[in-house]
Amino acid sequence: MNEQEVENEIIRKNLNAPRVTPQLLDDTIKKDHYHTFMGTALTVCVLELQNGFTVTGESACASPENFNKELGRKIAYDNAREKIWALEGYLLRQRLFDNTKSNAKSYESERNK
């Protein structure tokens, strides 16, 4: 199942709780940078995120004859972007946790008045 199919399934099932979406991922990316190492079929993509953090993705082919610059960049980009899911998932979970703690403290404070 590809990313769009998963997104459609989530929407169809009306799963509305806070979550990381493909659009959110794309919105975190500020700029992409690429480097192909001379004499190799290795391409590295560095995604610079809005907050200045960076993630990397790589692509390489075993047979140098199969090297294609555009395809290498696409694969490296996709591999870098995939890493953002975990980072954004962690960040969302931390925010939800912090909100829960904050709400519990507010409730406790109100009870003690």
N, C-alpha and C positions, 0 to 999 in steps of 0.2 A: 504494500500500500504506500503510495507516495505522500508527500507532505500535504498536498492539496486535498487528496482523498481523506486523509485523517482529519483535516480541518473541516471538511464538509460533514463528516460523520459526527464530529463533536457538535457542530451547529444543529444537525438533524436531531441529535439526542438531547438538545437543549441544555447542554452542560455549561452553565453560566458563571460558575465560580471563577475568581481571578485565576488567570493562567498565562503562560507564555504563548504567544502566537507567532506565526511566521512573519507577520507585519511588524510586530514588536522587535523581532530579531533584525529585520532589515533596517528598521529605524535606528538601531543602536550603532550601525556601521557608518562611520564618517568617511573613510577613504580606504581604498585597497592599493596595495603595492605588490609588485611581482619581481622576482629575480630568477633567471634560469642560469645555472652555473655553466660556465664555458666548458665545452667538451663533454657535457653530460646530458642526460635526459631528465634531470631533476629540476622541477619548478617549485618555488616556494612563494606562497601568498601570505602577506601580512595584512590583516584587517585592523585598521585603527578604529577604535570605538569612540563614541561621542565623549566619553569621560577620559580619553587618553590611553586607556588600557589597550593592549594589542594581543591578538591571537594569531597563530600561524597554521597553515595547512600546506601539505606537500603533495606532489604527484611525481611519479617517475615511471618509466616503462623499461621492462627488462631488455627489450630489443630496441636499440637506438633508432633503427629504421622506422619504428612505429611512432617516433616522437612527432607531435603536432603542437605548435606553440599555443594556439587558441584552446585546444582540448586540454592541454596541460594546465593552462591558467584556470579553466572552468573547474577541473577536478580539484586543483589546489584551493580555489575559492570555496567550493562546496565543503571541502574537508575542514577549512578554517571556520566557516560559518557554523558547521555542526557543533563545534566546541562552545559556541555562544549559548546553545540550548542549556547546557549544564550550568553555566555561569548565571544566566538569567533565571533559571529555575531556582538556584540557590538564593539569589537575591530576592525573588518573590517570596520564597518560603520564609526567609528572615524577616521580611516586612510583615508578613502575616503573623509570625510569631511575636514580633515586637508589638503589633496592634493588639494581640490577645493579652499580652502582659500589661499593656497600657490600659486596656479596657478593664482588666481584673483589678488593677490598682485604683482606677476611677471608681469602680463599684465598691471596693473596700473602703475607700475614702468617704463615699456618700453614706455608707452604712454606719460609719463611725461618727457621723455628725450628730 
